[in-house]
Every structure is written in C-alpha cells, then in structure tokens.
C-alpha cells in the first residue's frame, strides 16, 4: 500500500493545500445550497463536508490538536441535511413500491425538513469556520513541511489507516452480521475507511479496484438501511392509523431487504480481506512481485512489467502532469529516479497506455 519516502514527503507538503481546496469546494456547494436546495446539492454538501472532516481529522493527528469546533459545525450541518436526504430516499421508495398515501405524507414532511435544512445553511457560520481553519492551516503547513517529522507523521498516518480498517472488523465482532443494527454500524465504519482512503489517495497509491470495492460494500449496505428505515416508517404510520399498507407490500420490501443482506453476506469476508491485504502488504512486496503476479488472467500471458512498476510510473506521471509518452521520456532522461523508485526497466508508452486502461488509471494521467 505505502509508497516510499519521496512519495510520503511529496504528499505531506501538498496536504495543506489539498485541505484548503476541500474547504473552498465545500464553500461553493454551501453557497449553491443557499440559493436552491436541490437533491444533488444536498448530496454534494454532505459528501464534501465528510471529506473535509476526514482531512481535518488526519491533520489533527499531525499537529496534535483537534479542530473540535469546526468538526462539530460540519457534523451538525450534515445531520440537518441528512434528515432531508433520508426523506427524499423514503419518498422515492414509497413511489417505487406503490405505497398509496405515503408519498404525500413524506412530501409534506419534506417541506418542513427542507425549511430546517435551508435555515441550517443560512445560519452556518462560514466566517467562524474559516477563522478556525486559518490557524489550523498555518500549523499544518509547518508540520507537513518539516522533513525531520516525516517518519513520525508517516507512522501516524499508517496507524490511522489500520485503525479505520480495524473498526470495520470490530463492527461485526460479537454480533450477528445479518442483524440490521450491525449492518448499519458496519456501513458507517466502511464509509469512514473509504473517506480516509480518498483523502490519502496519493499517499497510499489507492487503486481503482480497492475504491470500487469499498463503494460497492457501502452502497449495498446503504440500500439495506434505506429499506430498514422504510419498514420502520410504514410501521409507525400504520400503528398510528395514518396509513394502510397491504401485507403483500410488507413482504415484498422484507424479501428485497433480505436478498440484499444475503448478497452482502456471501462475499463480505473475502471483500474485506482484499482491502486488508491492500493495507497490510508492504510496498516492496507489492511492487517487486514474482512473475506469477504479472499474469494477465484473461489471456494467461505473463506481463513483462509488474502492476507495481506500472503503478509507480503512472503515479509519477500524475504528479508531474505528464502524458504516457512524456513520463517514459522523463524517466529515460533521469535514471536516478528509476533507481530511487526501484524501476528496473521502462515500458513503451503504448504498453503504459494499455496497462493504465486495465488498471483503471487512464483518466489520471492523460494520453
């Protein structure tokens, strides 16, 4: 998972700027939300709030100071918008399952939640967040620019990743994986791990497959949770005499939910093991694999260059803003960099383009 010292140092020096860019992006979405609270805007604000919160939490580890006030502000904003988002989903599902009377009740609730969310956005103290962030950002720049702290910070970030992964496993321990509370807690843990990975993308060499796997698990458990909430909503309204739902509809929703749980239970151990190997396997093992790991499993052909070598070159291309042809030429002119990265031979730019496509890296490096 982890690259080398050069990558660590490069990432940390750029990290404060990356966090600042996240804040600017969130500000843009909040400004948009204050004008029009559409579903996509609600989603974007919540996503970028989580991304910024995760980046601030990682930064807090590095500077030994947690920006508690900023994190609380962002959490409160997400909670307010989350209620509106959940109601959007419930209304969509009510229409999909043809539950008469429920969409109208949820639409009325939607207006109230939208008003609350809108008020939260208007009252959100962006100036306070920016002031707090300014002091935090200055400290972060100093810490991330200090080469003498590199080893300490590398260890702290690695520990953060492992703790996030460990929390996923703990969320299942001592409880039935098919229990819906367990599944909900696990989804939250997986979501946090995913945001950690995304924040540390350049640090860990995050590959498209691992991220897609995390998203797949999260989305699947999210659908289970949505149906769980729908059943609770229906049950409450039926008990209050405000809704009448055929037994067949209850059964259909329950069956769909159990099918999703079954799909999850069939593969979750193997899927988490794949993510665990990505975290635990040292970089030297990943990038210096034996020939058997270079095999193209579709054709059975053994590749001349390992995935690790290709990943290193693609990462360098992304960092330097070079094309496939350009990065190969750059490495030919700078053999010392090849030695430092442990690259023994260079592929042609055509080979690099082909392998990039297979690894899902094409968009990151250009043509």
Residue pairs with C-beta under 8 A, 6 or more apart in sequence:
1 161
1 204
1 205
1 278
1 279
1 280
1 281
1 283
1 286
2 8
2 154
2 158
2 203
2 204
2 205
2 282
2 283
3 203
3 204
3 205
3 283
3 312
3 315
4 283
4 340
4 341
5 150
6 340
6 341
7 202
7 203
7 205
7 315
8 150
8 153
8 154
8 203
9 147
9 150
10 202
10 319
11 200
11 202
11 203
12 62
12 144
12 145
12 150
12 153
12 203
13 144
13 145
14 202
15 55
15 59
15 140
15 144
16 59
16 137
16 140
16 141
16 144
18 55
19 52
19 55
19 56
19 59
19 137
19 140
20 133
20 137
22 48
22 51
22 52
22 55
23 52
23 129
23 130
23 133
25 48
26 45
26 48
26 49
26 51
26 52
27 126
29 41
29 44
29 45
29 48
30 45
30 121
30 124
30 126
32 41
32 44
33 41
33 42
33 45
33 118
33 121
34 118
34 121
34 122
37 84
37 114
37 117
37 118
37 121
39 85
39 88
42 81
42 84
42 85
42 88
42 117
43 85
45 77
45 81
45 121
46 78
46 81
46 82
46 85
49 74
49 77
49 78
50 78
50 191
50 195
51 195
51 198
51 199
52 74
53 71
53 74
53 75
54 192
54 195
54 196
54 198
54 199
55 199
56 67
56 70
56 71
56 136
57 66
57 71
58 157
58 160
58 196
58 199
58 200
59 67
59 136
59 140
60 66
60 67
61 156
61 157
61 160
62 140
62 143
62 144
62 153
62 156
62 157
63 136
63 139
63 140
63 143
65 136
65 139
67 132
67 133
67 136
69 128
69 132
70 129
70 132
70 133
70 136
73 124
73 125
73 128
73 129
74 129
76 120
77 120
77 121
77 124
80 116
80 117
80 120
81 117
81 120
83 113
83 116
83 117
84 110
84 113
84 114
84 116
84 117
86 229
87 106
87 109
87 110
87 113
88 110
89 226
89 229
90 106
90 226
90 229
90 230
90 233
91 102
91 103
91 106
91 107
91 110
93 226
93 227
93 230
94 102
94 103
94 106
94 230
95 103
97 230
97 249
97 252
97 253
98 249
99 234
99 243
99 245
99 249
101 243
101 244
102 233
102 234
102 237
102 243
102 245
105 237
105 242
105 243
143 149
143 153
144 153
157 200
157 203
160 196
161 196
161 197
161 200
161 204
161 279
162 279
164 189
164 192
164 193
164 196
165 193
165 275
165 276
165 279
167 189
167 192
167 193
168 186
168 189
168 190
168 193
168 272
169 272
170 189
171 182
171 185
171 186
171 188
171 189
172 182
172 186
175 181
175 182
176 182
177 183
177 186
177 265
177 268
178 261
178 265
180 224
180 225
180 228
183 221
183 224
183 225
183 261
183 264
184 221
184 225
184 228
186 221
187 218
187 221
187 222
187 224
187 225
190 214
190 217
190 218
190 221
191 218
193 214
193 275
194 211
194 214
194 215
194 218
197 204
197 206
197 210
197 211
197 214
198 206
198 211
200 206
202 315
202 318
202 319
205 283
205 311
205 315
207 278
207 311
207 359
207 360
207 361
208 359
208 360
208 361
209 360
210 274
210 275
210 278
212 360
213 271
213 274
213 275
214 275
216 271
217 264
217 268
217 271
217 272
220 260
220 263
220 264
221 264
223 260
224 257
224 260
224 261
224 264
227 253
227 256
227 257
227 260
228 257
230 253
231 250
231 253
231 254
231 257
234 243
234 245
234 250
234 253
237 243
238 244
238 245
284 342
286 308
287 306
287 308
287 309
287 311
287 312
287 342
288 306
288 308
288 342
289 306
289 307
289 308
291 302
292 302
293 306
293 307
294 302
294 303
294 304
294 305
294 306
294 307
295 301
295 302
295 303
296 302
296 303
303 355
304 345
304 347
304 351
305 345
305 347
305 351
305 355
307 355
307 359
309 343
309 344
309 345
309 347
310 347
310 352
310 355
310 356
310 359
311 359
311 361
312 341
312 342
312 343
313 327
313 328
313 331
313 343
313 346
313 347
313 352
314 327
314 352
314 356
314 359
314 361
314 364
314 365
316 322
316 327
316 330
316 331
316 337
316 341
317 323
317 324
317 326
317 327
317 364
317 365
317 366
318 364
318 365
320 326
320 327
320 330
322 330
322 365
322 366
323 349
323 365
323 366
323 367
324 349
324 350
324 352
324 353
324 356
324 365
324 366
324 367
325 349
327 349
327 352
327 365
328 346
328 347
328 348
328 349
328 352
330 337
331 337
331 338
331 343
331 346
332 346
338 344
338 346
347 355
353 362
353 367
356 362
356 365
